[in-house]
Amino acid sequence: MGQSPTVLTIRNLIRCLHGGSFLKRIHNPARRHTGRIEPPCFFATFNYGWDNLDEKPYNEIEGTPKLTRVKVTKTYHGDIEGESTLEYLMMYRQDETASFVGLERVVGSLGGRSGTFVLQHKGTFEGGKAKVECFVVSGSGTGELSGLRGEGGFAAGHAEQHAVTLDYDFE
């Protein structure tokens, strides 16, 4: 007699959290889906560290929000193994909060498939923490990552490593 999809999902999630691969094909109705990626999809978790960060103002007018450009290189470990180059455009308010957008090219492997893809970021910075939502730009996947689509996010403070999640699938 077969088991329900919910029982199989819970078993996969438990295996995932207790020594199995963090990468499983799951259907979890409790996860928030924005409509771009419908279950079942793959779920990846990974960490990154900043290798280099270079921020420079590109437009400053007294009494207005400061605009900066930030160039970042990162190294990923986990379900994504590789490196990336990211460029943010940021707007700083007088209260020291910020809003930003960015594009990041990731070169490496995701779930054992090699290639490249681009993530589009949007986020805010408040209280010493950045909150970021991102999605895979349509048509950006190359190699074995061709057809990749996905969405995810993270919150980052001043730690050296930051945890990221990504729900993804292939067209």
N, C-alpha and C positions, 0 to 999 in steps of 0.2 A: 504494500500500500504506500503511495507517494506522500510526501510531506508537503504542507502548504508553502507557497512562496515566502510568506512571512517568516516561518520557522527556518527555512534555508537561508534567508537574509540575515537573521539573527545569528545563526551558526557561523556564516561567513564573517560577519562583523566581529564576533568573539574570536575566531581564528585570527582575524586581522589584528586585533588588539593584543593578543596573547601569543606573540612569536611568529605568526604567519606573515605573509606579505601584506603590506598596507594597501596593496592594489588588488581590488576584488571587483567583480561585476556584481553590483548591488542594486536592489530596488528598495528604496526606503521612503515611504510616503511621508514620513515626518520631516525629511530634509526640505528646506525652502528651495523651491525651484522657480526661476524667473520666467520660464517658458522657452528659453533658448535651448536648454538641454533637458530633454524629457527622460525620465527613467525608462528602462534600466540604463545606467551609464557607469563609467568607471570612476573611481574615487581615488585621488592621489594625495598623499601628504608628503611634505618635504621641508627641508630647512635651507636657509641661505645665510651667508655672511657677506658683509660689505668688503670688497677687496680695495675699492677706491671710490671716493666721493669728492666731487669738485663742484662747488656752488659759486656762481657769479651773478651779481645783479646785471640786468640788461636794460632796466628802465626804472629810474628813481626820480620822482618829482615830489618836492616837499608838500606834505599834507595829503598825499595819496598813498594807496597801498604800494608796497615795494614788489617789483616783479623780478624773479630770478630764474636762471636756467641751471639745472643740476645734472651733471653727468656721473653715472654710477656704473661700476662693474661689480658683478656678484658671482659667487660660486654656489651651486646647488648640490645638495646631498639628500638622498632618500629615493622616492619614486621618480623624481627627476634628478639625473646626474648630468652636470654640465656647467657651463658658464653663460653669462649674459651681459649685455650692454643695455643700459636704460638711460633715457633722457626725460627728465621732468621739467615742466614749466610750472612755477609756483607763484602764488600771490599771497603776500603776508599782510595781514591787517594790523592796525595799531595795537590791538589787544593781544598780539603775539600768536594768534591762530592763523592757519593758512589753508588754502585750497590748492589742489594741484591736479594735473593730468600728465600722462606719460606714455611712451612707447618703449617696449623692451623686446629685444631679439634674444631668444634662448637658443643656444647651440648645445646639443647633447642627446640624451635619450630620455624617453618617458615610457615607463612600463615595458622596457626592453626594446623599444622601437627607436631607431636613431634618425635624427634630422634636425630641422630648425623650425621655429614658429615665433610669432610676434604676439605679445600680450599688450592690450591697451589698459591703462590704469586710470582710475579717478579716485581721489581721496581727500581727506581732511587731516589737519594736524591741530591737536588741541590738548592741553594739559600734559605735554611731553610725550604724546603717543600719536602715531599715524594710524589711521584706519583706511584701508585700501580695498576697493573692489576692482577686479580685473576680468577680462575675457579674452579668449583667443580671437585674433582678427581673422575674419573669414578669408580663405585663400592664401594664408601665410605659411601653412605647413609645407615642408619639403621632405624629400626622401621618404622614409617609412612613416613619417608624421603627416604626409599629405592627406588632406581631408579632415584634419583635426579641428574640433570645435570644443569650446568649454568655457567655464566661468569659475571664479573662485575669489579668494581674498585672504587678507591677513591684517593683524594689528601688530605694530612694531614700536617698541620703546627704545631704550638705550642698550639693550642686550646685544651680545656679539652674534648670536644666532636667532633667527626668526622663523616661526612655523607658518607654513602656507598650506592651504587646501585648494584643490582643483577638481571639480566635477567635469568629466570630459567624455567624448565619444568621437566616432569617425563618421563622416558622411557616406 
